Amino acid sequence: MKILILSASIGAGHTKAAEAIQLGIRNEEIGIDVRVVDFMAREVSTLNWLTKKIYLATLRFIPDLYDRIYKFADGRKVGVSARFLSSALMYLPFARLLNEFRPDVVICTHPFPEAAASLWKFLHAKSARNFLLATVLTDYSLHEIWIYGEVDAYFVATPDMKRNLAAHCRPGQKIFATGIPINQKFAAVKRCPHAVTTILIMGGGLGLGSIEDTLLELDKISKPLKVVVVAGQNEKLLTRLKKFRSKHELIIFGYVADVHRLMAAADLLITKPGALTMTEAFAVGVPLILHAPIPGPEALNAAYAVTHGAAVSVGKQKISAVIEDLLSEPARLDKMSRAAKSIAKPLAAQDIAKKIGSAT
């Protein structure tokens, strides 16, 4: 059997989810040929790559506009138009990948490749080369742009999302509330906070979230801290951070492969509410301080974590004040840690792998 997993390098989350599923399938199903492809890579399609560049520029410079587009496209009629446009623009790159790999199963962790795959299935409904199409939603909210009648199986984060999606799906489409797939090492690691209060700061794979402003806020805290910052793939940010002078012990990383160990050693994680980072934190049980959400899905991700008691959203407060309040209440931090663990689904990737295997 051949399985093609299509991700999108718009942030690190979609790719990390795809890689977790790949590992889960390899562990569950011996002998399966499973490949992860970045659908937005330049070698796949120059148009896709340019779309990604424009998308990221929009997030960096006019996030309010993105928020308006996100909400506008969630309407039924506009959502249908948005889906058709993305399907048409990205159909040919998908068709080339299909001819090259000839998969039995296609799994999408982003709506762009899902759109193209859905259009192919619609146009070739009676083709002998048809494939099972599965979609893994990588947020804690549902959006119209994910919904296609050609998808055979959906994997979503929560039971509420399953119920909401079922209201939009046709008969026969399967929906599973597996959770968002992450690497199993996040479930295996044990928390081991240091004697000195340790604050971990992350901004996703792109190093977003006003990290330098956060460091300035932490310098207002009198209690000694150990501050660990992960800049991800943002080389410019990494260069600036290495010149930053803090009164606290400050450790700076670029991209790291052992984020699970950094989370396990932290008393608090400050991050923008990307769904994958949040899901990894839930599995480890590290309390979250969420700020600087990308308008739209990340704001809804933050609401999910806060509602379930695993996080505090900064809002208009100062991060320094939020941290001082939390550090003065160890029992509250412990409660947040337990709340995070209670909503964690660290074996989602393996669950998805099993269900894909039984469906083929």
Disulfide bonds with the S-S distance in Angstrom:
none
